[in-house]
Amino acid sequence: MRLTLIAALCAIMTAGPNAALAQDEDDWEFEEDPARNLSVAAVRYDGGVSVIVLCRDNVLTTVLTGLPTADRIELQATRADGRSDTQVWLAAGQPGVLRSSAPEKDARFLRGGGTYRVRTVEGQTPVFRTAFDLPAQFANLDRVIVACGLTVAEP
């Protein structure tokens, strides 16, 4: 799983801004490779920071890149609509790459668009806070969630 994640992330990150990732107006970028049973939704920002949700062989993975890493980081996350959640992210084997410990829940939390803010909880190191301006539309994110046989509504 870790090699698959790293390979997929490397392909996305090295593809550059003119990559063949399809993006609808103000929606997540989307790419699928049926031969590899892979679908990916991503939002990329300057400096290598990105939010990526991928489904490979019916396994969903939610990833943040370009952030400080540790073996385990607990984050307080808030959405533009005021909802909040405590999320646990794990080192994904490359510097700056964090993998969600609850990928389905955290992928669903990213639905809705607007500002997604994360900050480390008190006592957590490294200490950081950041905000992601997520696209207003999330149909492409939903496509990846559904590709893994999951529902977009929270159980």
C-alpha positions, 0 to 999 in steps of 0.5 A, spaced: 500 500 500 505 504 501 509 503 495 502 504 491 501 511 495 508 513 494 508 512 486 501 515 485 503 521 489 509 522 485 506 521 478 501 527 481 506 531 483 511 531 478 506 531 472 506 539 473 501 544 472 499 542 465 498 535 467 492 531 464 488 531 470 481 534 468 478 539 472 471 542 471 470 549 473 472 550 480 472 543 482 477 538 484 482 536 479 480 528 477 484 523 473 482 515 473 486 509 470 481 504 469 487 499 467 490 500 474 483 501 478 485 508 480 482 514 481 484 521 484 481 527 486 486 533 488 487 540 489 494 543 488 497 549 491 503 553 490 509 550 494 507 543 493 502 543 498 496 539 496 490 535 498 489 528 495 484 523 495 485 516 491 482 510 490 486 504 488 483 497 488 477 499 492 481 502 498 480 510 499 486 514 501 486 521 503 493 525 503 495 532 505 502 534 502 507 539 503 506 540 511 511 538 516 511 531 518 511 526 524 509 519 525 503 521 528 500 528 528 493 530 531 489 536 527 483 540 529 480 541 523 474 546 521 470 547 515 467 554 512 460 552 514 463 551 522 463 544 522 469 541 526 473 535 527 479 532 530 483 528 525 489 524 526 494 524 520 500 519 519 507 519 516 506 516 509 513 515 508 516 521 504 517 528 508 511 532 507 506 527 506 501 525 511 496 520 510 489 520 514 488 515 519 480 515 517 480 516 510 473 515 509 471 520 514 476 525 512 474 525 505 467 526 506 469 532 511 473 535 505 466 536 501 463 542 501 468 547 499 471 554 502 476 554 507 478 548 510 483 550 516 487 545 520 492 546 526 495 542 531 492 540 537 495 543 544 502 539 545 503 536 538 509 537 535 511 540 530 506 546 531 503 549 525 496 551 522 494 552 515 488 553 511 486 550 504 481 554 499 477 548 497 473 548 490 466 550 491 464 544 487 466 537 489 463 532 484 470 530 482 471 528 490 465 524 490 467 520 484 473 518 487 469 516 494 464 512 490 469 509 486 471 505 492 464 503 493 462 508 499 457 513 499 458 520 500 453 521 505 456 520 512 454 514 515 
